[in-house]
Amino acid sequence: MIKSPYIPLTAIDCTIPALLIDRNAPLDVLHANATARVLAVTQLMETFSSREVQEADAVDLKHLAATAAVLLRDGCDLLNVLGWRLQPS
């Protein structure tokens, strides 16, 4: 059985995945993509921490939390591939 060179992102569960990680991508590319997603969520959370949450609309908070979850899951998926690649064969 030949493994596919692509691994689907897991943040959105669907029958036919549209977004894939190339398991053979260079390590620095995997790292850069994971870092970009984690940094985006970090900046979003830093913005929240400097604002009064009582002023926020519940729907907006739900949308922002869902966005953060997708970005974090993508980052974790990328880090998992990076971790597999770094393990000795």
N, CA and C of each residue as an Amber inpcrd file, in Angstrom:
protein
   267
   0.8380000  -1.1790000   0.0000000   0.0000000   0.0000000   0.0000000
   0.8870000   1.2470000   0.0000000   0.6500000   2.1420000  -0.9360000
   1.4230000   3.3670000  -1.0450000   0.7000000   4.4650000  -0.2860000
   1.4470000   5.1360000   0.6010000   0.8800000   6.2510000   1.3430000
   0.7670000   7.4590000   0.4310000  -0.3240000   8.1810000   0.5790000
  -0.4870000   9.4220000  -0.1720000   0.5240000  10.4430000   0.3570000
   1.0790000  11.2580000  -0.5310000   2.0110000  12.2900000  -0.0610000
   1.2790000  13.4450000   0.6240000  -0.0370000  13.3870000   0.6380000
  -0.8140000  14.4930000   1.2060000  -1.6560000  14.0420000   2.3860000
  -1.7180000  14.8980000   3.3830000  -2.4970000  14.6250000   4.5900000
  -3.5510000  15.7300000   4.7080000  -4.8280000  15.3660000   4.8520000
  -5.8460000  16.4110000   4.9600000  -5.7720000  17.1550000   6.2930000
  -6.0700000  18.4410000   6.2310000  -6.2170000  19.2050000   7.4690000
  -7.4530000  18.6790000   8.1840000  -7.4250000  18.6750000   9.5140000
  -8.5060000  18.0460000  10.2770000  -9.4910000  19.0190000  10.9050000
  -9.2830000  20.3180000  10.7350000 -10.1650000  21.2900000  11.3880000
 -11.5960000  21.2050000  10.8850000 -11.7490000  20.8650000   9.6210000
 -13.0850000  20.7580000   9.0360000 -13.2640000  19.3210000   8.5600000
 -14.2000000  18.6190000   9.1950000 -14.4350000  17.2110000   8.8800000
 -15.3590000  17.1140000   7.6660000 -14.8190000  16.6030000   6.5730000
 -15.6440000  16.4320000   5.3800000 -15.2040000  15.1740000   4.6360000
 -16.0660000  14.6970000   3.7720000 -15.8050000  13.4620000   3.0400000
 -14.6310000  13.6040000   2.0760000 -14.5940000  14.7140000   1.3660000
 -13.5180000  14.9600000   0.4050000 -12.7610000  16.2010000   0.8580000
 -11.5760000  16.0230000   1.4360000 -10.8310000  17.1860000   1.9220000
 -10.3160000  18.0390000   0.7600000 -10.3530000  19.3440000   0.9480000
  -9.8870000  20.2660000  -0.0850000  -8.5220000  20.8550000   0.2630000
  -8.2020000  20.9160000   1.5410000  -6.9220000  21.4720000   1.9700000
  -6.0430000  20.3470000   2.5040000  -4.8480000  20.2610000   1.9620000
  -3.9540000  19.1460000   2.2710000  -2.5700000  19.6550000   2.6410000
  -1.8710000  18.8690000   3.4560000  -0.4760000  19.1290000   3.7910000
   0.3790000  18.1650000   2.9910000   1.3860000  18.6870000   2.3350000
   2.3370000  17.8500000   1.6050000   3.3280000  17.2920000   2.6240000
   3.2410000  16.0060000   2.8810000   4.1080000  15.3970000   3.8970000
   5.5790000  15.4480000   3.4950000   5.8630000  15.7350000   2.2200000
   7.2420000  15.8290000   1.7440000   7.7340000  17.2670000   1.6200000
   6.9440000  18.2180000   2.0700000   7.3590000  19.6220000   2.0090000
   8.6110000  19.8130000   2.8620000   9.4540000  20.7690000   2.4900000
  10.6440000  21.0300000   3.3140000  10.2480000  21.3770000   4.7520000
  11.0840000  20.9770000   5.6950000  10.7880000  21.2050000   7.1120000
  10.5630000  22.6750000   7.4240000  11.3690000  23.5580000   6.8050000
  11.2040000  24.9820000   7.0910000   9.8630000  25.5100000   6.5810000
   9.3320000  24.9300000   5.5200000   8.0270000  25.3360000   4.9900000
   6.9210000  24.8750000   5.9380000   7.0010000  23.6450000   6.4180000
   6.0260000  23.1560000   7.4000000   6.0520000  24.0320000   8.6540000
   7.2460000  24.3400000   9.1200000   7.3990000  25.1710000  10.3170000
   6.8350000  26.5660000  10.0890000   7.1440000  27.1840000   8.9580000
   6.6710000  28.5380000   8.6690000   5.1460000  28.5980000   8.6080000
   4.5360000  27.5790000   8.0220000   3.0760000  27.5610000   7.9280000
   2.4280000  27.3450000   9.2920000   2.9970000  26.4680000  10.0940000
   2.4720000  26.2610000  11.4520000   2.6400000  27.5330000  12.2770000
   3.8030000  28.1490000  12.1780000   4.0830000  29.3700000  12.9310000
   3.1190000  30.4890000  12.5590000   2.8400000  30.6350000  11.2700000
   1.9290000  31.7000000  10.8220000   0.5510000  31.5440000  11.4490000
   0.0670000  30.3100000  11.5160000  -1.2690000  30.0820000  12.0760000
  -1.2920000  30.2870000  13.5870000  -0.2960000  29.7760000  14.2760000
  -0.2410000  29.9410000  15.7350000  -0.0490000  31.4120000  16.0860000
   0.7780000  32.1230000  15.3290000   0.9930000  33.5490000  15.5800000
  -0.2900000  34.3400000  15.3630000  -1.0610000  33.9990000  14.3300000
  -2.3260000  34.6920000  14.0720000  -3.2760000  34.5400000  15.2600000
  -3.3690000  33.3400000  15.7980000  -4.2390000  33.1080000  16.9580000
  -3.6900000  33.8260000  18.1890000  -2.3820000  33.8190000  18.3480000
  -1.7670000  34.5200000  19.4810000  -2.1080000  36.0050000  19.4270000
  -1.9860000  36.6030000  18.2630000  -2.3020000  38.0280000  18.1270000
  -3.7790000  38.2950000  18.3700000  -4.6320000  37.3980000  17.9230000
  -6.0660000  37.5250000  18.1730000  -6.3590000  37.4730000  19.6720000
  -5.7470000  36.5220000  20.3700000  -5.9650000  36.4000000  21.8170000
  -5.3910000  37.5950000  22.5770000  -4.2570000  38.1310000  22.1120000
  -3.6970000  39.3320000  22.7380000  -4.6360000  40.5180000  22.5770000
  -5.3000000  40.5990000  21.4210000  -6.2870000  41.6600000  21.2100000
  -7.4420000  41.4970000  22.1810000  -7.9230000  40.2730000  22.3480000
  -8.9990000  40.0250000  23.3120000  -8.5920000  40.4230000  24.7200000
  -7.3790000  40.0990000  25.0910000  -6.9460000  40.3640000  26.4650000
  -6.8190000  41.8510000  26.7720000  -6.7650000  42.6690000  25.7470000
  -6.6320000  44.1080000  25.9780000  -7.9680000  44.8470000  25.8110000
  -9.0580000  44.1200000  25.6310000 -10.3830000  44.7210000  25.4240000
 -11.3430000  44.2940000  26.5280000 -12.4010000  45.0600000  26.6420000
 -13.4670000  44.7060000  27.5680000 -14.3970000  43.7030000  26.8800000
 -14.4210000  42.4810000  27.3660000 -15.2280000  41.4280000  26.7500000
 -16.7230000  41.7180000  26.9050000 -17.1110000  42.4530000  27.9220000
 -18.5270000  42.7500000  28.1230000 -19.1100000  43.5290000  26.9460000
 -18.2660000  44.2470000  26.2170000 -18.7290000  45.0380000  25.0770000
 -18.9050000  44.1790000  23.8210000 -18.4110000  42.9740000  23.8400000
 -18.4310000  42.1200000  22.6490000 -19.7950000  41.4620000  22.4700000
 -20.1810000  41.3050000  21.2240000 -21.4130000  40.6180000  20.8590000
 -21.1700000  39.1120000  20.9320000 -22.1310000  38.3540000  21.4440000
 -21.9720000  36.9010000  21.6060000 -21.7230000  36.2030000  20.2710000
 -22.3810000  36.6310000  19.2330000 -22.1990000  36.0170000  17.9130000
 -20.7870000  36.2860000  17.4070000 -20.3200000  37.5170000  17.5840000
 -18.9610000  37.8510000  17.1600000 -17.9290000  37.0150000  17.9130000
 -18.1360000  36.8470000  19.2140000 -17.2100000  36.0290000  20.0040000
 -17.1950000  34.5860000  19.5080000 -18.3550000  34.0640000  19.1620000
 -18.4350000  32.6970000  18.6520000 -17.6860000  32.5790000  17.3350000
 -17.8530000  33.5390000  16.4500000 -17.1460000  33.5260000  15.1660000
 -15.6360000  33.6200000  15.3570000 -15.2020000  34.4840000  16.2610000
 -13.7680000  34.6280000  16.5140000 -13.1850000  33.3720000  17.1500000
 -13.9380000  32.7520000  18.0500000 -13.4660000  31.5150000  18.6740000
 -13.3710000  30.3930000  17.6380000 -14.3330000  30.3130000  16.7240000
 -14.2960000  29.2940000  15.6780000 -13.1010000  29.5170000  14.7550000
 -12.8250000  30.7650000  14.4370000 -11.6670000  31.0930000  13.6050000
 -10.3770000  30.6730000  14.2940000 -10.2740000  30.9850000  15.5760000
  -9.0810000  30.6120000  16.3370000  -8.9260000  29.0930000  16.3700000
 -10.0260000  28.3800000  16.5400000  -9.9590000  26.9170000  16.5950000
  -9.4660000  26.3280000  15.2760000  -9.9570000  26.8430000  14.1560000
  -9.5250000  26.3360000  12.8450000  -8.0370000  26.5990000  12.6510000
  -7.5970000  27.8090000  12.9600000  -6.1780000  28.1400000  12.7970000
  -5.2920000  27.2840000  13.7050000  -5.7190000  27.0820000  14.9370000
  -4.9260000  26.2570000  15.8530000  -4.8820000  24.8040000  15.4020000
  -6.0020000  24.2710000  14.9340000  -6.0320000  22.8860000  14.4620000
  -5.1160000  22.7350000  13.2480000  -5.1600000  23.6990000  12.3110000
  -4.2550000  23.6610000  11.1620000  -2.7970000  23.6730000  11.6240000
  -2.5040000  24.5470000  12.5760000  -1.1340000  24.6230000  13.1040000
  -0.7090000  23.3190000  13.7500000  -1.6180000  22.6970000  14.5040000
  -1.3080000  21.4050000  15.1330000  -1.0870000  20.3180000  14.0900000
  -1.9130000  20.3090000  13.0440000  -1.7330000  19.3250000  11.9700000
  -0.3520000  19.4890000  11.3220000   0.0280000  20.7240000  11.0500000
   1.3430000  20.9870000  10.4600000   2.4660000  20.5620000  11.4000000
   2.3200000  20.8670000  12.6890000   3.3460000  20.4740000  13.6650000
   3.4280000  18.9630000  13.7950000   2.3010000  18.2570000  13.6710000
   2.3230000  16.7960000  13.7170000   3.1440000  16.2290000  12.5650000
   2.9260000  16.7620000  11.3640000   3.6980000  16.3020000  10.2090000
   5.1770000  16.6140000  10.4220000   5.4580000  17.7980000  10.9070000
   6.8380000  18.1880000  11.1920000   7.4560000  17.2210000  12.2050000
   6.7190000  16.8760000  13.2400000   7.2030000  15.9290000  14.2410000
   7.4740000  14.5550000  13.6630000   6.5800000  14.0780000  12.8060000
   6.8100000  12.7700000  12.1630000   8.0680000  12.7920000  11.3280000
   8.2620000  13.8970000  10.6230000   9.4250000  14.0230000   9.7410000
  10.7360000  14.0870000  10.5290000  10.6960000  14.6410000  11.7250000
  11.9070000  14.7990000  12.5280000  12.2980000  13.5290000  13.2880000
  11.3890000  12.5690000  13.3720000  11.7010000  11.3260000  14.0740000
  12.6580000  10.4770000  13.2450000  13.5960000   9.8200000  13.9150000
  14.5170000   8.9640000  13.1750000  13.7710000   7.8100000  12.5060000
  14.2310000   7.4270000  11.3440000  13.5470000   6.3620000  10.5670000
  13.7990000   4.9950000  11.1720000
